[in-house]
Amino acid sequence: MIKKLIAIVLAALIIASTASVAAFAAEVEDAVVGADSASSAGADTSSSATGSGDTVRFDASAWKNFTIIYCHIWVRGGGDFFPWQSKKEACKKIGDNLYEYDLSMLTKSTENPEGLKADTDYCIIFSANTGVQTYDTTFGKACVGDTMKVTGNKIENPKDSEKQAYEAVWKTNSSSYGPHLAITSIGNIVGSKLCPNENGEEVIGDWISSFYKSTYVKPVDALAKAYPKFGISSADQIETIFGYVQSKNTGEDEDAILKCLTDAFAKAYPAKADDVKDVEKIKKAAKEKEKAIKSSGGHITSGGSGSSSSGSSSSASSGSGSSSGSGSYNGSGSGADGQEDTILFILGGVMLTAAGAMYLTRRKREE
């Protein structure tokens, strides 16, 4: 009986392995856009035009000498829908310098197959096959049907200060969505809009954990400039930021981080400097807020105890399926020799099936 059960389970594993390899192969194929990208991308996007009818547009009149425009969308704090400049990101030309992306294509994503959700924050970048691209721009359901246009300004890349991207704005939703507000790796404030569900305390907390001891930036000066931009103006918010930093368990010098936070606050708001002098009081309040933040999934609401984003969990679970197969063999080593032979026989089948699928995929890509 045990032998039969093992055989059934491992036979199911063969099917699951084949499906996984096939899905991986399809994703790899999409990520490789070669010399024939223009024709293949056009065919891909035109077939999606019969979808939901929800689209987003880009005015590319400021760019020259390109043949393809791509639309890259990702969940703030989460994963991309598709690999950068893959076929499923190619836009369709609908007029002079006007390109359209069919958002129904997003439901074909393996990481975020649900497509756009009303309660989730996203960011978007339009780019061309020449290498030019827009800066990270906030995006959500409200932007469906809107058009984005380059302003002519360039914005520093928050992660790499040596790189820049073109600023772009929405024609209809510019009051609520736009260039993503961020602190760069060298302490500059760039962009103008937080995502609707994004929290200024989290942005500050994430930044200081990485840069409080950087040799390339003066963190106190950078934070003093950032606080007003991100709506940080009270000692209560400093307690929340510090509680958030503690909740991440980074292993960094928390006393040094707290000193940066309070020194910056005193510099930004000299009249309120006394509000952050009692360090022990801040630590005690932050401990309570740390507990609330952890219990709510590691995020802050305006009250300091809830979740400010519904998208951050998607990347954390994206890899969970890859390890489920290997766990099927745990604990199956004990038993009769016949059971072990059965396991080895079916395991060999799994390996052969996977190898065959990978070989066919490679042949397809070479063709």
Disulfide bonds with the S-S distance in Angstrom:
none
